[in-house]
Amino acid sequence: MSTDLWDWYADVIAGKVKRKNGAIILYDSKFDEFRRWNFYDAYPVKWVGPSLDASGSQVAVESIELVHNGFKQV
């Protein structure tokens, strides 16, 4: 498991903003790439973690918000 995304966010919170290019990839039920969105010159500004409840059966979902200088569906 990589901590690259979390480390990038932690650096931004600490004032060390480094813009990066990346991609968000959506896979189909066969784990084949279905859609891809490339983003450019981005950095994270918000991270929301899941609310965990041991008595529930909900799926844990995290979200991250990026500031960017453009994106394109490939």
Backbone as numpy.savetxt, mean C-alpha at the origin, in Angstrom:
# Nx Ny Nz CAx CAy CAz Cx Cy Cz
8.56 -12.47 4.97 7.71 -11.29 4.97 8.60 -10.04 4.97
8.31 -9.13 4.09 9.10 -7.91 3.96 8.48 -6.78 4.77
9.33 -5.94 5.32 8.87 -4.75 6.05 9.13 -3.47 5.26
9.44 -3.61 3.96 9.81 -2.45 3.15 8.75 -1.36 3.15
7.48 -1.73 3.00 6.41 -0.74 2.95 6.28 -0.03 4.30
6.31 -0.79 5.39 6.22 -0.19 6.72 7.43 0.71 6.99
8.61 0.26 6.61 9.82 1.06 6.83 9.76 2.37 6.05
9.24 2.32 4.84 9.07 3.54 4.02 8.14 4.51 4.73
7.01 4.01 5.21 6.05 4.84 5.93 6.69 5.42 7.20
7.39 4.60 7.96 8.03 5.06 9.20 9.05 6.16 8.91
9.80 6.03 7.84 10.76 7.07 7.46 10.05 8.39 7.15
8.93 8.32 6.42 8.17 9.54 6.09 7.67 10.21 7.37
7.14 9.42 8.29 6.64 9.97 9.57 7.80 10.64 10.33
8.99 10.09 10.20 10.17 10.66 10.88 10.76 11.85 10.13
10.14 12.24 9.00 10.60 13.40 8.27 11.55 13.10 7.12
11.82 11.82 6.87 12.72 11.44 5.77 11.87 10.99 4.58
11.36 11.96 3.83 10.46 11.66 2.71 11.29 11.25 1.49
11.02 10.06 0.98 11.66 9.57 -0.24 10.55 9.13 -1.19
10.46 9.82 -2.32 9.43 9.46 -3.32 9.87 8.23 -4.08
8.89 7.36 -4.36 9.18 6.11 -5.07 8.11 5.83 -6.11
8.47 5.08 -7.12 7.53 4.55 -8.09 7.13 3.14 -7.63
5.95 2.71 -8.03 5.51 1.37 -7.65 4.29 0.96 -8.44
3.69 -0.14 -8.03 2.51 -0.66 -8.72 1.56 -1.28 -7.72
0.28 -1.18 -8.04 -0.77 -1.89 -7.32 -1.29 -2.92 -8.30
-1.28 -4.19 -7.89 -1.63 -5.28 -8.79 -2.83 -6.03 -8.24
-3.82 -6.24 -9.10 -5.02 -7.01 -8.76 -4.92 -8.36 -9.46
-5.06 -9.44 -8.69 -4.98 -10.79 -9.23 -6.37 -11.41 -9.32
-6.56 -12.32 -10.29 -7.83 -13.02 -10.40 -7.81 -14.27 -9.50
-8.87 -15.06 -9.57 -8.99 -16.23 -8.70 -7.95 -17.31 -8.97
-7.30 -17.25 -10.12 -6.23 -18.20 -10.46 -4.85 -17.62 -10.14
-4.83 -16.45 -9.50 -3.60 -15.73 -9.14 -2.82 -15.27 -10.36
-3.55 -15.03 -11.46 -2.96 -14.39 -12.62 -3.21 -12.89 -12.53
-2.28 -12.10 -13.02 -2.45 -10.65 -12.97 -3.65 -10.24 -13.83
-4.57 -9.52 -13.22 -5.79 -9.08 -13.90 -5.70 -7.61 -14.29
-5.24 -6.77 -13.38 -5.06 -5.34 -13.63 -3.81 -4.86 -12.89
-3.21 -3.81 -13.44 -2.04 -3.20 -12.80 -2.14 -1.69 -12.96
-1.86 -0.99 -11.87 -1.79 0.46 -11.89 -0.40 0.85 -11.41
0.36 1.53 -12.26 1.67 2.04 -11.88 1.48 3.46 -11.32
2.18 3.75 -10.23 2.15 5.11 -9.68 3.57 5.66 -9.65
3.66 6.99 -9.66 4.95 7.65 -9.85 5.19 8.72 -8.78
6.45 8.81 -8.33 6.87 9.84 -7.36 5.95 9.90 -6.15
5.71 8.77 -5.53 4.75 8.69 -4.43 5.45 8.55 -3.08
4.70 8.89 -2.03 5.12 8.59 -0.67 3.86 8.43 0.20
3.94 7.58 1.22 2.77 7.32 2.06 2.51 8.44 3.05
1.23 8.76 3.25 0.86 9.81 4.20 -0.10 9.31 5.29
-0.67 8.13 5.10 -1.62 7.62 6.10 -1.64 6.09 6.02
-1.65 5.46 7.21 -1.75 4.01 7.30 -2.81 3.71 8.34
-3.79 2.90 7.98 -4.85 2.52 8.91 -4.82 1.01 9.07
-4.62 0.57 10.30 -4.58 -0.86 10.59 -5.95 -1.39 10.96
-6.06 -2.70 11.05 -7.35 -3.32 11.36 -7.72 -3.17 12.84
-9.01 -3.22 13.09 -9.50 -3.31 14.46 -9.70 -4.79 14.75
-8.85 -5.34 15.59 -8.91 -6.77 15.84 -9.87 -7.07 17.00
-10.71 -8.09 16.80 -11.68 -8.52 17.79 -11.66 -10.04 17.82
-11.12 -10.61 18.89 -10.98 -12.06 18.98 -12.31 -12.79 18.98
-13.38 -12.10 19.35 -14.69 -12.76 19.39 -15.41 -12.71 18.04
-14.86 -11.97 17.09 -15.49 -11.83 15.77 -14.81 -12.69 14.72
-15.38 -12.69 13.53 -14.81 -13.48 12.44 -14.56 -12.61 11.20
-14.44 -11.31 11.41 -14.22 -10.40 10.29 -12.78 -10.53 9.77
-12.62 -10.23 8.51 -11.30 -10.21 7.89 -10.59 -8.93 8.31
-9.31 -9.05 8.65 -8.51 -7.88 9.02 -8.07 -7.16 7.75
-8.35 -5.86 7.67 -8.01 -5.08 6.48 -7.17 -3.88 6.89
-6.10 -3.65 6.14 -5.27 -2.47 6.32 -5.39 -1.61 5.07
-5.18 -0.31 5.23 -5.16 0.56 4.06 -4.01 1.55 4.19
-3.51 1.96 3.04 -2.44 2.95 3.00 -2.82 4.01 1.97
-2.57 5.26 2.31 -2.86 6.37 1.42 -1.54 6.94 0.91
-1.44 7.10 -0.41 -0.23 7.61 -1.04 -0.49 8.95 -1.70
0.45 9.87 -1.59 0.47 11.08 -2.40 1.32 10.73 -3.61
0.89 11.10 -4.80 1.63 10.71 -6.00 1.57 11.81 -7.05
2.41 11.66 -8.06 2.44 12.59 -9.19 1.92 11.92 -10.45
0.96 11.04 -10.30 0.33 10.39 -11.44 0.31 8.89 -11.32
-0.69 8.30 -11.97 -0.75 6.85 -12.07 -1.38 6.49 -13.40
-1.14 5.25 -13.83 -1.60 4.82 -15.13 -1.96 3.35 -15.07
-3.14 3.00 -15.61 -3.49 1.59 -15.71 -2.73 1.00 -16.87
-2.08 -0.10 -16.63 -1.25 -0.76 -17.65 -2.03 -1.89 -18.27
